[in-house]
Structure formats: C-alpha cells, structure tokens
C-alpha cells in the first residue's frame, strides 16, 4: 500500500509536514471545513476532503494525524468516527497534536513527558481528556505536546511594525516555543521511527519571557522597543489572560534522544532571524 497520510484538520503544522512528505511520494488526504479552502489545498498536491460532512477514508490510509481541537463535547473526530477508527487495524502510525498546557502551571519550573498532567485551564483540561480518549483505542498512538507555535505568517513582526505589539511583564513568566518547521521534522522523524504509546514535547531549547521576544523583534526591525506594561494593568481578553496563568520550562530531550532530531531553530532568536530573512527575500 502506498504510504498515505490522512491529515484531519489540515492546518498550519500539518501543511509543514506535507511539504516534507510530498516530495517522497506520499499520498496525503487533508480535511478542511469548506470547499474554498479545499480548492487551495488541492493546488498544493493535497487530496482535500470537506469535513465535517464527509465520511473519513480510514480504510485507505496507513498513517493518521489529527490536529483538531477538542470542543465542549470532547474530541469531534472521536465523536463522529470512533467506531471506524477503532476498527482500523492496519495503521502504522497515529499522531495526535496536543499542547504543553496539559502540564499546568509550574511557576517557571521544568517539566518533561513524565511530569503528571495537571492542567490549569479549560483548554488544557480538554486536551488531557482527549489524549486519554485517543489512548483508549489501542492503536499506534503518538502524542505531540506542542509549545507556542510560530513561523512564516505567525511571528511578531506585523504587530511591531504596526505599533500594536505590547511587552507585558509578569514576574517569573516564561513560555516555551516551537517553530513550525521543527514541529514538522519531529512528526516526520516519528513517522519514520514509530514508538507506539509515546508522548513527545515539541519545543525549542530556550524558554523565555514573552517581552524578550517582542524586544528582539523590534531590534531586528530597527524599531523602538515597545513600552513595558505590567500584567496587572494590561487590558487582555480572557483567552490572552489565560496564557499567563501558567509558567513553565518544557524539556525537549526526548525528541533528540529518541528521534534523533536536531532543531533547525533552537531558540527564538534564530527563528526570528530566519523569518525576517524570508520576508526580505520575498520582497
């Protein structure tokens, strides 16, 4: 059987993985929510399926990646296709994109894949539940706990240029991050070296305060560093404020030791420099 990946919720990270797999002859079936986006995916070599609304072709695939976020009623993929997925016994690899938010708040301390899951937000709780639901299926599941994702089209430069970027300061606050190209190479490494039942943290080597990232972006652009704002005084949406409810440093040793990954962008400085160089090259 031709190596075929069903990418459920074929979004930002999955597209980066597809760019790595397609040149090697992979067939990739990707789901999207509407026909307009499906047309766009087909132009990149993806066999696009509009979902929800279409039965997913589990019988045709060797690999599955699901990037779909759980909702109030749980994981929407399992809600509609649990039986079909459970009976798919020929899968070589099943990947679930989760979040480092499942670890909860560690006040800046380190966490690894063996740290007990203790999410402090509704999103984290939903992800913990979804991880457990997928694990119940007795399939070759691999869980990837992603840190804050950035990459082309998802960086701080636009906000810095527009003057809308803010350096919000909260004592002791650090975040881990992952460039989308590093996420893609981790997924590909796992596909090539599967280890069913394993979870992997996907992040760079340098957990850092968010204000440092904004300041570095401004320096790269040659623009003034945005003024610092105390977290207590910042006007934030509930969603944005929830990100500051947790502070932790995420260990990524497992992707290196078990999957042999060498990060392309080991810290945000390398990542931002590459993003800016890419922008300049397109001008």
Backbone as CSV, one residue per row, in Angstrom:
resi,resn,N_x,N_y,N_z,CA_x,CA_y,CA_z,C_x,C_y,C_z
1,UNK,0.840,-1.194,0.000,0.000,0.000,0.000,0.880,1.251,0.000
2,UNK,0.548,2.200,-0.864,1.259,3.472,-0.882,1.146,4.160,0.471
3,UNK,2.234,4.731,0.927,2.182,5.467,2.187,1.192,6.621,2.038
4,UNK,0.143,6.558,2.841,-0.932,7.536,2.731,-1.245,8.114,4.097
5,UNK,-1.189,9.426,4.187,-1.484,10.128,5.442,-2.849,10.790,5.337
6,UNK,-3.707,10.491,6.307,-4.952,11.233,6.479,-4.686,12.303,7.524
7,UNK,-4.731,13.553,7.100,-4.478,14.684,7.987,-5.810,15.345,8.314
8,UNK,-6.290,15.113,9.531,-7.602,15.613,9.938,-7.419,16.999,10.560
9,UNK,-8.015,17.993,9.923,-7.770,19.369,10.327,-6.441,19.819,9.771
10,UNK,-6.337,19.833,8.438,-5.050,20.054,7.766,-4.685,21.537,7.821
11,UNK,-4.107,21.919,8.939,-3.794,23.317,9.197,-2.313,23.632,9.114
12,UNK,-1.910,24.595,9.912,-0.574,25.194,9.816,0.554,24.165,9.973
13,UNK,0.526,23.392,11.052,1.593,22.416,11.300,1.528,21.257,10.315
14,UNK,0.312,20.796,10.010,0.155,19.672,9.083,0.625,20.040,7.680
15,UNK,0.393,21.286,7.277,0.865,21.725,5.965,2.390,21.684,5.897
16,UNK,3.046,22.048,6.998,4.512,21.994,7.032,4.996,20.555,6.919
17,UNK,4.298,19.622,7.564,4.652,18.206,7.433,4.447,17.746,5.993
18,UNK,3.344,18.142,5.375,3.068,17.740,3.990,4.179,18.177,3.054
19,UNK,4.711,19.358,3.287,5.793,19.845,2.423,7.031,18.964,2.515
20,UNK,7.182,18.252,3.622,8.305,17.342,3.772,8.018,15.973,3.162
21,UNK,6.760,15.541,3.214,6.415,14.193,2.778,6.116,14.089,1.288
22,UNK,5.457,15.093,0.721,5.043,15.011,-0.683,6.203,14.730,-1.645
23,UNK,7.382,15.357,-1.460,8.479,15.067,-2.390,8.954,13.614,-2.346
24,UNK,8.573,12.878,-1.295,8.985,11.483,-1.161,7.896,10.516,-1.627
25,UNK,6.907,11.034,-2.356,5.912,10.159,-2.951,4.721,9.820,-2.086
26,UNK,4.557,10.513,-0.970,3.418,10.257,-0.103,2.121,10.751,-0.751
27,UNK,1.058,10.008,-0.493,-0.298,10.474,-0.786,-0.844,11.092,0.494
28,UNK,-1.350,12.307,0.403,-1.860,12.982,1.595,-3.291,13.425,1.354
29,UNK,-4.171,12.962,2.230,-5.571,13.354,2.222,-5.761,14.314,3.384
30,UNK,-6.176,15.529,3.101,-6.312,16.535,4.154,-7.731,17.050,4.253
31,UNK,-8.224,17.202,5.479,-9.580,17.724,5.648,-9.548,19.223,5.908
32,UNK,-10.583,19.883,5.445,-10.776,21.302,5.695,-12.268,21.557,5.804
33,UNK,-12.665,22.746,6.260,-14.061,22.985,6.601,-14.934,23.460,5.444
34,UNK,-14.330,23.931,4.358,-15.160,24.413,3.257,-14.480,24.180,1.919
35,UNK,-15.269,24.274,0.864,-14.779,23.952,-0.474,-13.745,24.956,-0.952
36,UNK,-13.873,26.216,-0.559,-12.889,27.221,-0.968,-11.495,26.855,-0.478
37,UNK,-11.398,26.453,0.801,-10.106,26.035,1.337,-9.653,24.721,0.706
38,UNK,-10.617,23.868,0.350,-10.274,22.604,-0.300,-9.597,22.855,-1.642
39,UNK,-10.110,23.808,-2.390,-9.508,24.153,-3.678,-8.068,24.605,-3.483
40,UNK,-7.835,25.417,-2.460,-6.489,25.909,-2.177,-5.554,24.762,-1.823
41,UNK,-6.035,23.804,-1.036,-5.204,22.655,-0.661,-4.853,21.812,-1.880
42,UNK,-5.815,21.615,-2.757,-5.566,20.786,-3.949,-4.465,21.375,-4.812
43,UNK,-4.353,22.676,-4.789,-3.305,23.333,-5.571,-1.915,23.015,-5.041
44,UNK,-1.825,22.529,-3.804,-0.529,22.169,-3.213,-0.270,20.665,-3.247
45,UNK,-1.143,19.910,-3.914,-0.933,18.471,-4.023,-1.659,17.643,-2.985
46,UNK,-2.516,18.274,-2.183,-3.281,17.568,-1.164,-4.625,17.115,-1.747
47,UNK,-5.023,15.885,-1.440,-6.370,15.418,-1.781,-7.302,15.935,-0.686
48,UNK,-7.982,17.014,-0.977,-8.761,17.704,0.045,-10.154,17.103,0.184
49,UNK,-10.592,16.966,1.439,-11.917,16.465,1.790,-12.569,17.498,2.708
50,UNK,-13.796,17.875,2.404,-14.524,18.797,3.278,-15.108,17.991,4.436
51,UNK,-14.699,18.362,5.639,-15.153,17.671,6.863,-15.248,18.697,7.988
52,UNK,-16.296,18.621,8.814,-17.397,17.657,8.858,-18.289,17.715,7.615
53,UNK,-18.927,16.582,7.359,-19.840,16.476,6.242,-19.541,15.302,5.332
54,UNK,-18.318,14.769,5.447,-17.905,13.643,4.615,-17.305,12.568,5.512
55,UNK,-17.607,11.312,5.200,-17.004,10.213,5.953,-15.502,10.177,5.684
56,UNK,-14.725,9.995,6.707,-13.275,9.988,6.551,-12.798,8.608,6.094
57,UNK,-11.867,8.560,5.137,-11.469,7.289,4.495,-10.390,6.518,5.253
58,UNK,-10.700,6.064,6.448,-9.684,5.376,7.248,-9.193,4.090,6.583
59,UNK,-10.041,3.464,5.783,-9.635,2.221,5.140,-8.567,2.392,4.087
60,UNK,-8.340,3.625,3.637,-7.388,3.872,2.555,-6.018,4.309,3.043
61,UNK,-5.827,4.485,4.340,-4.629,5.177,4.805,-3.760,4.288,5.683
62,UNK,-2.469,4.616,5.704,-1.518,3.921,6.573,-1.167,4.741,7.798
63,UNK,-1.357,6.061,7.709,-0.982,6.978,8.774,-2.092,8.000,8.966
64,UNK,-2.278,8.427,10.204,-3.291,9.441,10.528,-2.665,10.487,11.436
65,UNK,-2.902,11.752,11.121,-2.533,12.860,12.003,-3.786,13.670,12.271
66,UNK,-4.110,13.878,13.532,-5.260,14.719,13.855,-4.806,15.968,14.594
67,UNK,-5.201,17.100,14.038,-4.855,18.406,14.605,-6.077,19.119,15.140
68,UNK,-7.190,18.424,15.241,-8.465,19.043,15.591,-8.556,19.267,17.098
69,UNK,-8.906,20.470,17.483,-9.029,20.812,18.904,-10.306,20.217,19.480
70,UNK,-10.262,19.768,20.727,-11.491,19.294,21.368,-12.424,20.457,21.665
71,UNK,-13.723,20.173,21.635,-14.716,21.182,21.955,-15.381,20.887,23.288
72,UNK,-16.495,21.543,23.530,-17.207,21.341,24.796,-17.686,19.908,24.960
73,UNK,-17.941,19.238,23.836,-18.447,17.868,23.878,-17.343,16.835,23.655
74,UNK,-16.091,17.244,23.797,-14.991,16.315,23.625,-14.364,16.413,22.246
75,UNK,-13.623,15.388,21.871,-12.926,15.381,20.594,-13.917,15.135,19.461
76,UNK,-14.041,16.071,18.507,-15.045,15.915,17.457,-14.769,14.771,16.495
77,UNK,-13.499,14.397,16.327,-13.182,13.272,15.453,-13.695,11.975,16.072
78,UNK,-13.429,11.801,17.344,-13.894,10.592,18.028,-15.413,10.583,18.151
79,UNK,-16.000,11.761,18.302,-17.454,11.827,18.442,-18.159,11.294,17.204
80,UNK,-17.560,11.480,16.035,-18.213,11.074,14.791,-17.632,9.809,14.165
81,UNK,-16.390,9.455,14.507,-15.729,8.352,13.804,-15.068,7.338,14.739
82,UNK,-15.457,7.313,15.997,-14.793,6.402,16.941,-14.829,4.954,16.456
83,UNK,-15.992,4.504,16.017,-16.127,3.104,15.594,-15.232,2.795,14.402
84,UNK,-15.233,3.691,13.408,-14.419,3.469,12.214,-12.938,3.474,12.555
85,UNK,-12.542,4.387,13.429,-11.131,4.461,13.817,-10.733,3.214,14.599
86,UNK,-11.567,2.808,15.517,-11.251,1.662,16.372,-11.068,0.382,15.568
87,UNK,-11.788,0.265,14.464,-11.722,-0.963,13.664,-10.637,-0.912,12.602
88,UNK,-9.880,0.165,12.547,-8.802,0.309,11.566,-7.532,-0.301,12.147
89,UNK,-7.290,-1.550,11.814,-6.187,-2.278,12.448,-4.894,-2.236,11.637
90,UNK,-4.908,-1.649,10.441,-3.719,-1.668,9.594,-2.868,-0.407,9.737
91,UNK,-3.255,0.516,10.615,-2.495,1.755,10.753,-1.078,1.490,11.247
92,UNK,-0.118,2.169,10.642,1.273,2.083,11.073,1.609,3.164,12.096
93,UNK,0.844,4.249,12.048,1.173,5.410,12.896,-0.047,6.285,13.027
94,UNK,-0.301,6.742,14.259,-1.384,7.679,14.544,-0.807,8.805,15.390
95,UNK,-0.895,10.023,14.891,-0.347,11.172,15.616,-1.450,12.089,16.097
96,UNK,-1.336,12.528,17.351,-2.301,13.475,17.921,-1.546,14.718,18.383
97,UNK,-1.936,15.877,17.847,-1.296,17.136,18.242,-2.002,17.698,19.468
98,UNK,-1.290,17.692,20.585,-1.805,18.197,21.856,-1.052,19.470,22.206
99,UNK,-0.972,19.791,23.471,-0.357,21.040,23.918,0.402,20.827,25.219
100,UNK,1.445,21.624,25.424,2.148,21.580,26.702,1.279,22.141,27.825
101,UNK,0.120,22.713,27.476,-0.813,23.182,28.501,-1.347,22.079,29.388
102,UNK,-1.184,20.817,28.989,-1.659,19.714,29.838,-0.865,19.600,31.127
103,UNK,0.323,20.227,31.188,1.139,20.142,32.406,0.713,21.143,33.470
104,UNK,-0.019,22.177,33.069,-0.439,23.181,34.031,0.666,24.140,34.408
105,UNK,0.494,24.791,35.533,1.435,25.813,35.984,2.517,25.201,36.862
106,UNK,3.784,25.518,36.568,4.904,25.041,37.389,5.777,26.196,37.854
107,UNK,5.215,27.415,37.827,5.895,28.609,38.334,7.316,28.739,37.783
108,UNK,7.437,28.464,36.491,8.731,28.597,35.834,9.613,27.372,35.921
109,UNK,9.176,26.318,36.600,9.971,25.105,36.726,9.916,24.242,35.473
110,UNK,10.813,23.260,35.442,10.920,22.389,34.275,9.891,21.261,34.326
111,UNK,9.395,20.891,33.138,8.531,19.715,33.000,9.075,18.859,31.866
112,UNK,8.845,17.551,31.966,9.137,16.650,30.849,7.938,15.729,30.644
113,UNK,8.068,14.755,29.766,6.923,13.919,29.419,6.438,13.032,30.554
114,UNK,7.257,12.867,31.587,6.851,12.066,32.738,6.221,12.898,33.850
115,UNK,6.175,14.204,33.673,5.533,15.075,34.656,4.030,14.796,34.676
116,UNK,3.432,14.621,35.847,1.975,14.390,35.911,1.203,15.511,35.233
117,UNK,0.148,15.154,34.541,-0.676,16.141,33.843,-1.611,16.801,34.840
118,UNK,-1.504,18.118,34.944,-2.325,18.875,35.895,-2.718,20.205,35.283
119,UNK,-3.486,20.183,34.195,-3.830,21.424,33.502,-4.612,22.378,34.385
120,UNK,-4.367,23.679,34.171,-4.998,24.710,34.989,-6.025,25.519,34.212
121,UNK,-6.173,25.232,32.912,-7.127,25.956,32.085,-8.121,24.978,31.470
122,UNK,-9.244,25.510,31.001,-10.239,24.655,30.349,-9.659,24.007,29.096
123,UNK,-8.853,24.767,28.353,-8.236,24.194,27.151,-7.328,23.031,27.506
124,UNK,-6.537,23.203,28.555,-5.638,22.141,28.970,-6.388,20.913,29.452
125,UNK,-7.457,21.149,30.205,-8.273,20.032,30.677,-8.877,19.263,29.518
126,UNK,-9.353,19.984,28.500,-9.946,19.327,27.336,-8.908,18.503,26.590
127,UNK,-7.699,19.021,26.486,-6.632,18.287,25.807,-6.238,17.033,26.598
128,UNK,-6.164,17.147,27.912,-5.841,15.969,28.726,-6.879,14.874,28.520
129,UNK,-8.151,15.262,28.509,-9.225,14.301,28.297,-9.129,13.680,26.909
130,UNK,-8.844,14.504,25.898,-8.744,13.993,24.536,-7.570,13.021,24.394
131,UNK,-6.434,13.346,24.997,-5.299,12.422,24.973,-5.715,11.052,25.516
132,UNK,-6.418,11.060,26.633,-6.842,9.797,27.251,-7.824,9.047,26.359
133,UNK,-8.728,9.770,25.704,-9.707,9.124,24.832,-9.028,8.460,23.636
134,UNK,-8.056,9.131,23.055,-7.339,8.532,21.934,-6.526,7.317,22.398
135,UNK,-5.963,7.393,23.586,-5.158,6.283,24.100,-5.996,5.037,24.341
136,UNK,-7.295,5.194,24.576,-8.176,4.053,24.820,-8.390,3.177,23.588
137,UNK,-8.032,3.660,22.411,-8.355,2.954,21.171,-7.421,1.804,20.861
138,UNK,-6.334,1.683,21.570,-5.368,0.604,21.340,-4.858,0.617,19.900
139,UNK,-4.489,1.780,19.443,-3.884,1.975,18.131,-2.482,2.551,18.328
140,UNK,-1.642,2.577,17.276,-0.255,3.056,17.431,-0.186,4.571,17.609
141,UNK,-0.662,5.021,18.783,-0.790,6.449,19.065,0.541,7.066,19.472
142,UNK,0.806,8.252,18.919,1.950,9.078,19.300,1.407,10.472,19.605
143,UNK,1.674,10.969,20.799,1.156,12.264,21.227,2.271,13.303,21.162
144,UNK,1.946,14.444,20.586,2.926,15.528,20.453,2.387,16.745,21.182
145,UNK,3.058,17.108,22.274,2.634,18.250,23.092,3.406,19.481,22.619
146,UNK,2.695,20.314,21.884,3.324,21.450,21.229,3.358,22.670,22.135
147,UNK,4.491,23.349,22.121,4.598,24.659,22.780,4.012,25.712,21.840
148,UNK,4.171,26.990,22.180,3.628,28.065,21.361,4.197,28.044,19.950
149,UNK,3.332,27.938,18.959,3.754,27.751,17.575,3.974,29.109,16.891
150,UNK,5.089,29.224,16.181,5.319,30.401,15.353,6.001,29.957,14.064
151,UNK,6.093,30.860,13.109,6.705,30.545,11.830,6.251,31.561,10.799
152,UNK,6.459,31.280,9.518,6.044,32.220,8.471,4.569,32.583,8.600
153,UNK,4.295,33.884,8.633,2.927,34.343,8.792,2.440,34.351,10.225
154,UNK,3.236,33.827,11.142,2.865,33.781,12.550,4.055,34.224,13.400
155,UNK,4.420,35.441,13.254,5.509,35.998,14.048,5.099,37.349,14.582
156,UNK,5.968,37.994,15.366,5.618,39.269,15.998,5.859,40.491,15.129
157,UNK,6.415,40.317,13.936,6.863,41.482,13.173,5.730,42.408,12.764
158,UNK,4.603,41.843,12.340,3.492,42.683,11.881,3.006,43.607,12.999
159,UNK,2.877,43.054,14.207,2.410,43.870,15.319,3.446,44.913,15.723
160,UNK,4.713,44.544,15.653,5.758,45.515,15.988,5.753,46.652,14.973
161,UNK,5.622,46.304,13.705,5.608,47.339,12.665,4.408,48.271,12.812
162,UNK,3.255,47.695,13.182,2.030,48.496,13.276,1.955,49.314,14.560
163,UNK,2.842,49.007,15.505,2.813,49.698,16.785,1.846,49.101,17.781
164,UNK,1.246,47.951,17.448,0.275,47.330,18.346,0.892,46.290,19.272
165,UNK,2.177,45.980,19.090,2.837,45.000,19.958,2.977,45.560,21.371
166,UNK,2.809,44.688,22.356,2.931,45.104,23.755,3.898,44.176,24.485
167,UNK,4.729,44.778,25.311,5.639,43.997,26.153,5.001,43.901,27.539
168,UNK,4.252,42.831,27.749,3.533,42.637,29.009,4.442,41.896,29.979
169,UNK,4.653,42.502,31.123,5.610,41.972,32.094,4.868,41.320,33.259
170,UNK,5.159,40.051,33.455,4.677,39.350,34.639,5.862,38.629,35.246
171,UNK,6.183,38.955,36.492,7.374,38.408,37.131,7.395,36.884,37.061
172,UNK,8.535,36.353,36.588,8.725,34.907,36.548,8.069,34.203,35.377
173,UNK,7.400,34.956,34.497,6.659,34.334,33.398,7.602,33.923,32.265
174,UNK,7.551,32.652,31.900,8.303,32.156,30.742,7.404,31.238,29.919
175,UNK,7.655,31.229,28.626,6.957,30.334,27.707,7.984,29.562,26.891
176,UNK,7.611,28.356,26.504,8.389,27.625,25.511,7.718,27.809,24.145
177,UNK,8.515,27.701,23.094,8.029,27.933,21.738,8.524,26.849,20.804
178,UNK,7.854,26.731,19.645,8.274,25.771,18.629,8.054,26.367,17.255
179,UNK,9.100,26.395,16.445,8.955,26.829,15.050,8.240,25.722,14.279
180,UNK,7.352,26.100,13.378,6.553,25.119,12.665,7.416,24.140,11.876
181,UNK,8.568,24.569,11.379,9.434,23.650,10.643,10.032,22.590,11.552
182,UNK,10.272,22.946,12.813,10.759,21.945,13.763,9.643,20.981,14.160
183,UNK,8.416,21.475,14.269,7.293,20.571,14.520,7.194,19.552,13.391
184,UNK,7.297,20.029,12.168,7.185,19.136,11.012,8.289,18.088,11.003
185,UNK,9.519,18.483,11.339,10.587,17.486,11.305,10.459,16.477,12.440
186,UNK,9.906,16.890,13.576,9.659,15.937,14.652,8.606,14.912,14.230
187,UNK,7.533,15.384,13.613,6.493,14.466,13.154,7.044,13.481,12.124
188,UNK,7.831,13.989,11.183,8.406,13.098,10.171,9.343,12.084,10.806
189,UNK,10.139,12.512,11.778,11.056,11.583,12.456,10.284,10.494,13.183
190,UNK,9.176,10.849,13.806,8.354,9.863,14.494,7.725,8.882,13.508
191,UNK,7.259,9.389,12.374,6.686,8.517,11.347,7.712,7.493,10.884
192,UNK,8.947,7.928,10.746,9.997,7.027,10.258,10.531,6.113,11.358
193,UNK,10.335,6.512,12.618,10.800,5.694,13.749,9.690,5.605,14.798
194,UNK,8.592,4.929,14.463,7.433,4.914,15.364,7.717,4.188,16.673
195,UNK,7.097,4.672,17.724,7.197,4.053,19.046,5.838,4.237,19.713
196,UNK,4.923,3.339,19.411,3.530,3.487,19.813,3.393,3.679,21.317
197,UNK,2.519,4.603,21.691,2.267,4.891,23.089,3.128,5.996,23.661
198,UNK,4.032,6.540,22.867,4.971,7.551,23.355,4.394,8.953,23.213
199,UNK,4.770,9.807,24.146,4.438,11.230,24.077,5.734,12.015,23.921
200,UNK,5.665,13.102,23.172,6.847,13.930,22.922,6.522,15.401,23.125
201,UNK,7.368,16.082,23.886,7.298,17.539,23.953,7.994,18.109,22.722
202,UNK,7.346,19.083,22.080,7.922,19.693,20.886,8.094,21.184,21.160
203,UNK,9.332,21.578,21.354,9.642,22.971,21.680,11.117,23.207,21.428
204,UNK,11.533,24.464,21.540,12.945,24.768,21.346,13.705,24.655,22.665
205,UNK,14.952,25.091,22.651,15.835,24.915,23.811,15.784,26.067,24.805
206,UNK,15.026,27.116,24.484,15.191,28.358,25.241,13.857,28.944,25.686
207,UNK,13.266,28.399,26.761,12.063,29.045,27.300,12.406,30.480,27.702
208,UNK,11.536,31.420,27.347,11.902,32.826,27.548,10.677,33.659,27.862
209,UNK,10.869,34.778,28.548,9.767,35.706,28.803,9.238,36.272,27.497
210,UNK,7.929,36.440,27.371,7.367,36.934,26.107,7.853,38.330,25.738
211,UNK,8.141,39.171,26.743,8.585,40.527,26.429,9.953,40.534,25.755
212,UNK,10.764,39.505,26.026,12.080,39.427,25.384,11.940,39.170,23.887
213,UNK,10.942,38.382,23.508,10.724,38.078,22.097,10.306,39.334,21.339
214,UNK,9.391,40.087,21.932,8.947,41.329,21.295,10.114,42.315,21.165
215,UNK,10.909,42.419,22.205,12.043,43.349,22.169,13.033,42.950,21.087
216,UNK,13.304,41.660,20.952,14.262,41.214,19.938,13.727,41.458,18.531
217,UNK,12.420,41.239,18.355,11.812,41.502,17.050,11.953,42.975,16.682
218,UNK,11.732,43.853,17.644,11.875,45.293,17.389,13.315,45.639,17.030
219,UNK,14.257,45.038,17.743,15.673,45.301,17.460,16.032,44.859,16.046
220,UNK,15.534,43.690,15.624,15.819,43.204,14.276,15.267,44.157,13.217
221,UNK,14.109,44.740,13.511,13.486,45.665,12.564,14.070,47.070,12.636
222,UNK,14.884,47.322,13.644,15.421,48.663,13.823,14.377,49.652,14.295
223,UNK,13.389,49.152,15.050,12.306,49.989,15.554,12.408,50.104,17.068
224,UNK,11.772,51.113,17.655,11.812,51.255,19.113,11.195,50.036,19.807
225,UNK,11.808,49.659,20.905,11.249,48.560,21.701,9.968,49.050,22.369
226,UNK,8.848,48.328,22.196,7.583,48.767,22.797,7.700,48.945,24.305
227,UNK,6.952,49.867,24.808,6.966,50.164,26.240,6.479,48.964,27.043
228,UNK,7.073,48.767,28.206,6.668,47.676,29.080,5.361,48.022,29.784
229,UNK,4.486,47.006,29.898,3.210,47.149,30.597,3.118,46.064,31.656
230,UNK,2.830,46.464,32.883,2.661,45.478,33.946,1.432,44.628,33.666
231,UNK,1.569,43.332,33.894,0.476,42.399,33.622,-0.818,42.819,34.324
232,UNK,-0.695,43.330,35.537,-1.876,43.720,36.307,-2.635,44.872,35.638
233,UNK,-1.917,45.668,34.871,-2.527,46.840,34.237,-2.922,46.599,32.778
234,UNK,-2.574,45.436,32.266,-2.804,45.164,30.843,-4.262,44.812,30.579
235,UNK,-4.802,45.369,29.504,-6.149,45.016,29.066,-6.041,43.825,28.119
236,UNK,-6.451,42.660,28.603,-6.315,41.419,27.854,-7.660,40.726,27.757
237,UNK,-7.864,40.029,26.664,-9.053,39.189,26.543,-8.929,38.011,27.508
238,UNK,-10.032,37.377,27.865,-9.949,36.193,28.732,-9.020,35.131,28.165
239,UNK,-9.051,34.939,26.835,-8.170,33.953,26.211,-6.717,34.333,26.398
240,UNK,-6.379,35.591,26.107,-4.993,36.032,26.245,-4.533,35.953,27.696
241,UNK,-5.411,36.356,28.619,-5.045,36.322,30.038,-4.791,34.894,30.513
242,UNK,-5.517,33.939,29.937,-5.359,32.545,30.371,-3.967,32.016,30.053
243,UNK,-3.333,32.541,28.991,-1.992,32.076,28.657,-0.993,32.445,29.756
244,UNK,-1.270,33.529,30.476,-0.372,33.958,31.543,-0.662,33.251,32.865
245,UNK,-1.646,32.345,32.864,-1.977,31.607,34.086,-0.975,30.498,34.357
246,UNK,-0.154,30.190,33.361,0.805,29.100,33.505,2.200,29.563,33.110
247,UNK,3.179,29.117,33.862,4.568,29.420,33.548,5.385,28.159,33.769
248,UNK,6.099,27.754,32.744,6.907,26.531,32.863,7.985,26.508,31.786
249,UNK,9.002,25.732,32.041,10.054,25.471,31.066,9.902,24.016,30.628
250,UNK,9.798,23.800,29.327,9.490,22.470,28.807,10.758,21.815,28.270
251,UNK,11.039,20.629,28.768,12.225,19.870,28.360,11.941,19.135,27.047
252,UNK,12.876,19.205,26.101,12.691,18.563,24.799,13.704,17.451,24.533
253,UNK,14.318,16.904,25.586,15.366,15.899,25.394,14.881,14.682,24.613
254,UNK,13.615,14.298,24.795,13.142,13.040,24.201,13.149,13.098,22.678
255,UNK,12.781,14.225,22.073,12.780,14.283,20.613,14.199,14.169,20.062
256,UNK,15.174,14.595,20.855,16.561,14.499,20.419,17.107,13.087,20.645
257,UNK,16.875,12.550,21.844,17.461,11.265,22.212,16.807,10.089,21.486
258,UNK,15.481,10.141,21.326,14.771,9.008,20.730,14.547,9.153,19.232
259,UNK,14.326,10.379,18.771,14.019,10.589,17.358,15.200,11.131,16.563
260,UNK,16.268,11.474,17.251,17.457,11.966,16.557,17.298,13.344,15.948
261,UNK,16.406,14.136,16.499,16.121,15.461,15.941,17.189,16.471,16.357
262,UNK,17.680,17.216,15.398,18.497,18.403,15.648,17.655,19.603,15.251
263,UNK,17.354,20.452,16.196,16.459,21.567,15.919,17.032,22.505,14.867
264,UNK,16.170,22.910,13.950,16.564,23.891,12.947,16.690,25.265,13.597
265,UNK,15.759,25.534,14.523,15.719,26.827,15.216,15.717,26.551,16.726
266,UNK,16.902,26.447,17.333,16.985,26.058,18.740,16.531,27.124,19.727
267,UNK,16.333,28.371,19.256,15.810,29.402,20.137,15.055,30.429,19.295
268,UNK,14.324,31.316,19.965,13.500,32.278,19.236,14.331,33.261,18.423
269,UNK,15.570,33.512,18.861,16.412,34.443,18.118,16.740,33.897,16.723
270,UNK,17.105,32.625,16.663,17.381,32.005,15.362,16.119,31.966,14.512
271,UNK,14.993,31.661,15.146,13.748,31.594,14.417,13.323,32.931,13.848
272,UNK,13.424,33.991,14.650,13.013,35.315,14.182,13.942,35.837,13.089
273,UNK,15.226,35.569,13.228,16.149,35.997,12.170,15.789,35.338,10.838
274,UNK,15.449,34.062,10.891,15.081,33.351,9.665,13.765,33.871,9.095
275,UNK,12.805,34.170,9.956,11.526,34.708,9.480,11.734,36.035,8.759
276,UNK,12.536,36.901,9.354,12.772,38.216,8.746,13.528,38.067,7.427
277,UNK,14.502,37.163,7.389,15.238,36.926,6.148,14.291,36.414,5.068
278,UNK,13.348,35.550,5.455,12.382,35.051,4.497,11.468,36.147,3.970
279,UNK,11.051,37.051,4.863,10.230,38.181,4.437,10.980,39.058,3.446
280,UNK,12.232,39.329,3.762,13.034,40.202,2.901,13.280,39.555,1.539
281,UNK,13.425,38.225,1.535,13.687,37.526,0.278,12.475,37.567,-0.647
282,UNK,11.273,37.706,-0.063,10.055,37.731,-0.882,9.719,39.113,-1.400
283,UNK,10.393,40.111,-0.869,10.111,41.482,-1.314,10.672,41.740,-2.722
